[in-house]
Amino acid sequence: MQFNHPHAVAAWETKELTPVGTKRVLVVETYLVLSANAEGHDAHAVNDLLSAAEEYLASIGMRPDCLRLFEAKEIG
């Protein structure tokens, strides 16, 4: 997968097992602060990342059941 965005650290497709079946999920990892109430949250940047991911998926004809953003945090 070649999704590139200034705020995306990595992106991958995975499967999620649910009680009713399997979902296709696109996961995007970012260093953006995702919690709206947290210090440093930039709603515009988060929305831009989501929009770019959705546009990318549409451009390649991929329709996942879910798009998930994960906030990457450095430890140490």
N, C-alpha and C positions, 0 to 999 in steps of 0.2 A: 504494500500500500504506500503510495507516494503523497500523502497529505502533508503539505508544508504550510506552516503558519508561524509568524514570529513568537506566538505564545504557546505553541504546541511543542512539547518535549518529545512525545512519541504518540503514535496512533496505531491501533491494531483492531482486527475483527476477532470476536470470540463468540462462543455459544454459552447461553445461560440456561440451565435446567430449572424449570418451574414445575409446580404441581400439575399444570395443564399442558406441559410440553416443553419444547425447546425454542428459545428466542435467539435471533441473530442480533448481536450487539456491537456497535462501534465504540471503542474506548479511546478517549483522547486524554493524555496526561499533560498537565500544565503546571507552571509555577505561579499562576494567578491565584489570588485569594478568592475562593468561591463562595464563602459564607458572607451573605449580604450585610450582616451586622459586625463583621470583623474589621479591624483596622487594616487599611490597605486595599480594601475591596474596590475594584474598578468595574462597575456594572457595564460600562460601554465596552471595555476590553473583553469581558466575558461574553457579552452578546455578540461582539464581532467574531470571536472564536467559534461560537455556536453557529452563527450564520455561515461562516466560511466552511465549516465542516458539512453543513447541510447542502451548500452549493456544490462542494466537491462530490458528495455522494450522488447528487442529482446528475452531475456531469459524467459520472461513470456508470450510471444506471443501477447503483446499489441501493437497496431499500431495506436497511436493518429495521428490526422491531424497536430498537432503542438506541439512543445516543447518550453515552455517559461521559461526563468530565470527571477526572480524578485530579485532586490537588496534590502535587508532588512537594514534599518537604525534605529539606536537607537535614540530616541527623549528624550531630557532632559539632 
